[in-house]
Amino acid sequence: MVAVALAVGVLAAASPGAAVADESADTDSVESTSSPSASPTNDPTVDPSADPGSEPSVEPTPEAVTDPSVAPPDAALPLRPVLIAVTPADASAIATYLPVDDPSVTGYQISPDGYLWFDCPDLSGTCGLSSLTNNREYLVSLRSTGPTGQSAPAGPIATIPATSDWAKPKVLPKPRKRVTATFEAAGNGLGVSGNRVALGVGTLPRLRFSTNISNKAAVERHLQVAATLPSGRTVNVPGSWGWISDQTVMFRPKNYWPGNSTIRITSTVNDTVLGKSGKKYLVGSKALRKTYVFRTDRSLIATVDGAKKTMTVHVDGKKRKNFKVSLGKWGWETRNGVKVISTDKEVYKVYRSESLGLDPEVEFYELPSKWNTRLTPSGEFLHTASWAYGRLGRYNGSHGCTNMFEQDAKWIFDNTIPGDVVNYIKTGGDVVEPWNGPGGLWNIPWNRWLKKSALSNASGTADTTSDDGSVDDVRPDGA
């Protein structure tokens, strides 16, 4: 698993042999290492006639090294690592990379300019440079090393060290309280743990902190989200963090997650000042130097068109199925918007009019149904409706559920996983409420979701409120 280095004015990872601070000691200062003068390697890609005086004056940590011995011409070079991101800080930069699956790799090297190369202290997935010049652009590259030589460089990625990362002081303030957090990839109530199974592209990962966070921008600034695609290419994921309470923040991609991908959320919240609680400063635990990883399965997105009375299923962008459906009738219109499938499925279920509070003298029914897939806690299901076969694809007549032929409802039941998306359009109903099921938060308009981010909100604060209401306010389990 990729780990995350501390983005402070000096390199967080200690050089080989340096002692690592014990968190129980809760030291005032962040670990740092001395930076001996760097000397260039014998890199064959560099013009030997170049004027050394024209090279940037850099004193990175760890110290510069010479290249390993030259390998025989027929020896295979190490595989090139994947450089995910480079995070600038005060006079420093941290590279996050994906270690290669190559037993011949014994280490990694980092360069601020493609000329000077420096050993990374470990194989953890992060490597840093310190003693850089603030407000100056560096082109950071990374390569793997082994007995046969060095891989081709990964990168470069341009970065400009910040003048200051005030949330990560070199001396931590007192008195202080350490903050921890728990992570869940399936944070929108899918009924599974994202640590164990691949998820649909509608999942929303969540970080829940051990106390209320007042400096929410500091948290967001020290979280990066990247996806390794099926092609092997790693990209940053466009999206935004949103605070749903003072303790809980969730990441929502601007679009859905890419399918068949590995998602990495890299945290450098460790040793970050997160505001105050009473007289104590809140400081991120050292355990928050971490990369959280989960996987997405194939992308399955179904679109239910209320005007056409159809459901179209796309898998990995290709049309796979088209089903006839019937939705909620007048007064019981099915909600528009994004709904996300969870583990809440029942092979057999009986829908009763009394659960809707209907007058039995006016409308009474007890309808057994097979292959029931719940979409909202307010009572919308995808299910077989043998009593409604005559209206499927023609007109609406349910109490909000999506009526289907048995073989179609079974296909949905058997072939969908937690996190798969069902998007409803043109139903005549209201939009799914943010609190109403795993898909709820996807229905907050994007400009409103950005107001839940302290970084994206012009005020610098995060709107942690959600729409009023609860499942108790709506009619449950129609048919």
Secondary structure by P-SEA (a helix, b strand, c coil): cccccccccccccccccbbbbcccccccccbbbbbcbbbbccccccccccccccccccccccccccccccccccccccbbbbbccccccccbbbbbbbbcccccccbbbbbccccbbbbbccccccccccccccccccbbbbbcccccccccccccbbbbbccccccccccccccbbbbbbcccccccccccccccccccccbbbbbbccccccaaaaaaaabbbbbbccccbbbbbbbbbbbccccbbbbbccccccccbbbbbccccccccccccccbbbbbcccccbbbbbbbccbbbbbbbccccbbbbbcccccccccccccccccccccccbbbbccccccbbbbbccccccccccccccccccbbbbccccccccccccccccccccccccccbbbbcaaaaaaaaccccccbbbbbcccccccccccccccccccccaaaaaaaccccccccccccccccccccccccccc
